[in-house]
Amino acid sequence: MTTALSTERQTISVIIIEDFKLTRVGLRCALNSNEDINVVAESDNAIDGLKLIEQHTPDIVLMDLGLAGMNGIEATLKVKEMNKDIKVIALTSHDREEEVIASLSSGAMAYCLKDIDPTKLADVIRDVKSGVCWLDPVIARKVLDSFPKQETLGILKDKSSEEGRVPLTEREFEVLKHLVDGKSNTEIAKELIVSVHTAKAHVCSILQKMCVNDRVQAAVKAVKEGLV
């Protein structure tokens, strides 16, 4: 079943693919209460959802992972094949490590539990639209804790100097800790009492120095190498 809900009044266009009607209705109503977010269509299955995505070319797809037939991870791969610029946010009731990794590997930019606060979800949509990767902090900590810490922070700092890599500054280590906790640039700025522009600059510097492409990779590498 599909329902077209298209309007032109808002900026960030969203398609919801979720098999539970009550959840779809709740998401649509909550998101459309934001002036800059517009749910243009919704579907209860991946096959019809992909047709809607091809028709509307949304900015964001909210993708339930537990869909019948073609699941959300398979559908995310299809979305990225269709248009790599469309960003997918995975929605799930589960926090299983393997599902998180599979979802991100398929091309999802964010992984949210379905009980996420609607205001926070709107913020995640805005962040993902701007290119930010996001993990629910509960999930992020659980997944990252699964990586063994092999060395201490002090040893790694010395090693990075010895190997000729530029070490992070003390402030950048603070920002990195917040990245591991799944915080957005806005939240980091509030924690450190700096501007969002400054927080974003620190994040960009961290990604460059750590030789990673996005925040999720930085967080994973940080925990794997014992930086936090």
C-alpha positions as CSV (number, residue, x, y, z in Angstrom):
1,M,0.0,0.0,0.0
2,T,1.3,3.5,-0.9
3,T,0.0,6.9,-0.1
4,A,1.1,10.1,-2.0
5,L,1.4,13.1,0.3
6,S,3.2,15.6,-1.9
7,T,3.3,19.3,-1.3
8,E,5.8,22.0,-2.1
9,R,5.8,24.0,1.1
10,Q,9.0,22.7,2.7
11,T,12.6,22.1,2.1
12,I,13.8,18.7,3.1
13,S,11.7,16.0,1.3
14,V,11.2,12.7,3.1
15,I,9.8,9.3,2.1
16,I,8.8,6.9,4.9
17,I,9.0,3.1,4.2
18,E,7.6,1.4,7.3
19,D,5.2,-1.6,7.5
20,F,3.4,-0.6,10.7
21,K,0.7,2.0,9.9
22,L,0.5,3.6,13.3
23,T,4.3,4.2,13.2
24,R,4.0,5.7,9.7
25,V,1.2,8.0,10.7
26,G,3.1,9.1,13.8
27,L,6.3,9.8,11.9
28,R,4.5,11.7,9.2
29,C,2.6,13.9,11.7
30,A,5.6,14.6,13.8
31,L,7.9,15.4,10.9
32,N,5.4,17.6,9.0
33,S,5.1,19.8,12.1
34,N,8.5,21.1,11.2
35,E,8.4,23.9,8.6
36,D,11.6,22.7,6.9
37,I,10.6,19.0,6.6
38,N,8.1,17.6,4.2
39,V,7.0,13.9,4.0
40,V,6.2,13.6,0.3
41,A,5.1,9.9,0.3
42,E,5.0,6.7,2.3
43,S,4.9,3.0,1.8
44,D,4.5,-0.2,3.8
45,N,6.9,-2.2,1.7
46,A,10.2,-1.8,-0.1
47,I,9.1,-2.6,-3.6
48,D,6.4,0.1,-3.7
49,G,8.7,2.4,-1.7
50,L,11.5,2.1,-4.3
51,K,8.9,3.2,-7.0
52,L,8.0,6.2,-4.9
53,I,11.7,7.1,-4.5
54,E,12.2,6.9,-8.2
55,Q,9.1,9.1,-8.7
56,H,9.8,11.8,-6.1
57,T,13.7,11.7,-5.7
58,P,13.5,12.7,-2.0
59,D,16.4,14.1,0.0
60,I,15.9,11.5,2.8
61,V,14.4,8.0,3.1
62,L,13.3,6.8,6.5
63,M,13.8,3.0,6.1
64,D,12.4,0.4,8.4
65,L,14.9,-2.5,8.5
66,G,12.3,-5.2,9.4
67,L,10.3,-5.1,6.2
68,A,8.6,-8.3,4.9
69,G,9.8,-9.5,1.5
70,M,12.7,-7.2,0.6
71,N,14.2,-6.0,3.9
72,G,15.4,-2.6,4.7
73,I,19.1,-3.4,4.2
74,E,18.5,-4.8,0.7
75,A,16.2,-1.8,-0.1
76,T,18.9,0.6,1.1
77,L,21.4,-1.0,-1.4
78,K,18.8,-0.5,-4.2
79,V,18.3,3.2,-3.2
80,K,22.0,3.9,-3.4
81,E,22.2,2.1,-6.8
82,M,19.3,4.3,-8.0
83,N,20.7,7.6,-6.7
84,K,23.8,7.9,-4.5
85,D,22.7,11.4,-3.4
86,I,19.6,10.2,-1.7
87,K,20.4,9.7,2.0
88,V,18.9,6.8,4.0
89,I,18.1,6.8,7.7
90,A,17.6,3.3,9.1
91,L,14.8,2.8,11.6
92,T,14.6,-0.2,13.8
93,S,13.4,-1.6,17.1
94,H,16.6,-3.5,17.6
95,D,20.2,-2.6,18.6
96,R,21.9,-5.7,17.3
97,E,25.5,-5.0,16.4
98,E,25.4,-7.0,13.2
99,E,22.3,-5.2,12.0
100,V,23.9,-1.8,12.7
101,I,27.1,-2.7,10.7
102,A,25.1,-4.2,7.8
103,S,22.9,-1.2,7.6
104,L,25.8,1.3,7.5
105,S,27.6,-0.9,5.1
106,S,24.6,-0.9,2.8
107,G,24.8,2.9,2.6
108,A,22.6,4.2,5.4
109,M,23.8,7.5,6.9
110,A,22.1,7.1,10.3
111,Y,20.7,4.4,12.5
112,C,17.9,5.3,14.8
113,L,15.8,3.4,17.3
114,K,12.0,3.8,16.7
115,D,11.5,5.3,20.1
116,I,13.7,8.3,19.2
117,D,12.2,11.6,20.3
118,P,10.5,13.3,17.3
119,T,12.4,16.5,17.8
120,K,15.7,14.6,17.9
121,L,14.7,12.8,14.7
122,A,14.0,16.1,13.0
123,D,17.5,17.2,14.0
124,V,19.0,13.9,12.7
125,I,17.2,14.5,9.3
126,R,18.7,18.0,9.1
127,D,22.2,16.7,10.0
128,V,22.0,13.8,7.5
129,K,20.8,16.1,4.8
130,S,23.9,18.2,5.3
131,G,26.1,15.1,5.1
132,V,26.5,14.1,8.7
133,C,26.5,10.4,9.8
134,W,24.6,9.7,13.0
135,L,24.2,6.7,15.3
136,D,21.8,6.6,18.3
137,P,24.2,7.0,21.3
138,V,22.9,3.8,22.9
139,I,23.7,1.9,19.8
140,A,27.0,3.6,19.1
141,R,28.3,2.8,22.6
142,K,27.2,-0.8,22.4
143,V,28.7,-1.4,19.0
144,L,31.9,0.5,19.7
145,D,32.4,-1.3,23.0
146,S,32.6,-4.5,21.1
147,F,36.0,-3.5,19.6
148,P,38.9,-4.4,21.9
149,K,41.1,-1.6,23.2
150,Q,44.7,-2.6,22.3
151,E,46.6,0.4,23.6
152,T,46.2,3.3,25.9
153,L,45.7,6.9,24.9
154,G,49.2,8.0,25.9
155,I,50.9,5.2,24.0
156,L,48.9,6.0,20.9
157,K,49.8,9.7,21.1
158,D,53.5,8.8,21.3
159,K,53.1,6.3,18.5
160,S,51.4,8.7,16.2
161,S,54.2,11.2,16.7
162,E,56.8,8.5,16.1
163,E,55.2,7.4,12.9
164,G,55.0,11.0,11.6
165,R,51.2,11.3,11.9
166,V,49.9,14.6,13.2
167,P,48.3,13.9,16.7
168,L,45.0,15.4,17.7
169,T,45.0,18.4,20.0
170,E,43.5,18.1,23.5
171,R,40.4,20.0,22.2
172,E,40.1,17.6,19.3
173,F,40.2,14.6,21.7
174,E,37.3,16.2,23.6
175,V,35.4,16.6,20.4
176,L,36.2,13.0,19.4
177,K,34.7,11.7,22.6
178,H,31.5,13.5,21.8
179,L,31.6,12.0,18.3
180,V,31.8,8.5,19.9
181,D,28.8,9.4,22.0
182,G,26.8,10.1,18.8
183,K,26.4,13.9,19.3
184,S,25.7,16.3,16.5
185,N,27.8,19.4,15.8
186,T,25.1,21.5,17.5
187,E,25.3,19.3,20.6
188,I,29.1,19.4,20.7
189,A,29.0,23.2,20.4
190,K,26.7,23.4,23.4
191,E,28.9,21.0,25.5
192,L,32.1,22.9,24.7
193,I,30.5,26.4,24.7
194,V,31.7,27.2,21.3
195,S,30.0,28.1,18.0
196,V,28.6,25.4,15.7
197,H,31.0,26.6,13.1
198,T,34.0,26.0,15.5
199,A,32.6,22.6,16.4
200,K,32.3,21.7,12.7
201,A,35.8,22.9,12.0
202,H,37.2,20.6,14.8
203,V,35.2,17.7,13.3
204,C,36.6,18.3,9.9
205,S,40.2,18.5,11.3
206,I,39.7,15.2,13.2
207,L,38.5,13.4,10.1
208,Q,41.5,14.7,8.1
209,K,44.0,13.8,10.8
210,M,42.5,10.3,11.3
211,C,42.3,9.7,7.6
212,V,38.6,8.7,7.7
213,N,35.7,9.8,5.5
214,D,33.0,10.4,8.1
215,R,32.1,10.6,11.8
216,V,31.1,7.0,12.1
217,Q,34.5,5.8,10.8
218,A,36.2,8.2,13.2
219,A,34.2,6.9,16.1
220,V,34.9,3.3,15.2
221,K,38.6,3.9,14.7
222,A,38.8,5.9,18.0
223,V,37.5,3.0,20.0
224,K,39.4,0.3,18.1
225,E,42.7,2.2,18.8
226,G,41.9,3.1,22.4
227,L,41.6,6.9,21.8
228,V,38.5,7.2,24.1
